[in-house]
Amino acid sequence: MTDDRTSLLSIILHKLSPADIHLKENRALVTERIEKMLYENGWSRRHFSVLMRRETVHLRIWLSHTYNLTAESLGEICGLLDIPLRDLIAE
């Protein structure tokens, strides 16, 4: 049974390109920074979603790394957090 799982995992990992893995890591870094800034500002996700004029469910999807943030939405987030985009995406 373990060999079957190992070979299935190997097949899945082989099909993932380094670009796919890098994209997922970048999404995670951006959302972690957003979460940190929300915490530093003392804002809940609900409060932030009101400021963004979005449903809380959309914000939850963004912050769970399952949705691609657009340049427009990143710009809006930066405006609300009063930071330049480079500060949100810089490592």
TAQUI-V79788 format. One record per pair of residues at least 12 apart in sequence whose ideal C-beta (glycine too) atoms are under 10 Angstrom apart, sorted by sequence separation. I is the first residue (numbers start at 0). GAP is how many residues later the second one is. If there is no record, write none. Layout:
i=I gap=GAP
i=I gap=GAP
This chain:
i=43 gap=12
i=61 gap=12
i=34 gap=13
i=45 gap=13
i=48 gap=13
i=74 gap=13
i=33 gap=14
i=44 gap=14
i=45 gap=14
i=70 gap=14
i=73 gap=14
i=44 gap=15
i=47 gap=15
i=57 gap=15
i=61 gap=15
i=73 gap=15
i=44 gap=17
i=44 gap=18
i=58 gap=18
i=53 gap=19
i=68 gap=19
i=37 gap=21
i=51 gap=21
i=53 gap=22
i=52 gap=23
i=51 gap=24
i=33 gap=25
i=37 gap=25
i=50 gap=25
i=51 gap=25
i=50 gap=26
i=51 gap=27
i=33 gap=28
i=34 gap=28
i=50 gap=28
i=51 gap=28
i=33 gap=29
i=47 gap=29
i=50 gap=29
i=50 gap=30
i=30 gap=31
i=31 gap=31
i=29 gap=32
i=30 gap=32
i=47 gap=32
i=29 gap=33
i=30 gap=33
i=31 gap=33
i=47 gap=33
i=30 gap=34
i=26 gap=35
i=29 gap=35
i=30 gap=35
i=33 gap=35
i=26 gap=36
i=27 gap=36
i=28 gap=36
i=30 gap=36
i=26 gap=37
i=27 gap=37
i=42 gap=37
i=26 gap=38
i=30 gap=38
i=42 gap=38
i=25 gap=39
i=26 gap=39
i=29 gap=39
i=37 gap=39
i=40 gap=39
i=24 gap=40
i=26 gap=40
i=33 gap=40
i=36 gap=40
i=40 gap=40
i=23 gap=41
i=26 gap=41
i=36 gap=41
i=39 gap=41
i=40 gap=41
i=26 gap=42
i=37 gap=42
i=33 gap=43
i=36 gap=43
i=37 gap=43
i=29 gap=44
i=32 gap=44
i=33 gap=44
i=36 gap=44
i=22 gap=45
i=36 gap=45
i=36 gap=46
i=29 gap=47
i=33 gap=47
i=32 gap=48
i=32 gap=50
i=36 gap=50
i=36 gap=51
i=32 gap=54
i=33 gap=54
i=32 gap=55
i=32 gap=56
i=32 gap=57
i=29 gap=58
i=32 gap=58
i=28 gap=59
i=29 gap=59
i=28 gap=60
i=28 gap=61
i=28 gap=62
i=25 gap=63
i=25 gap=65
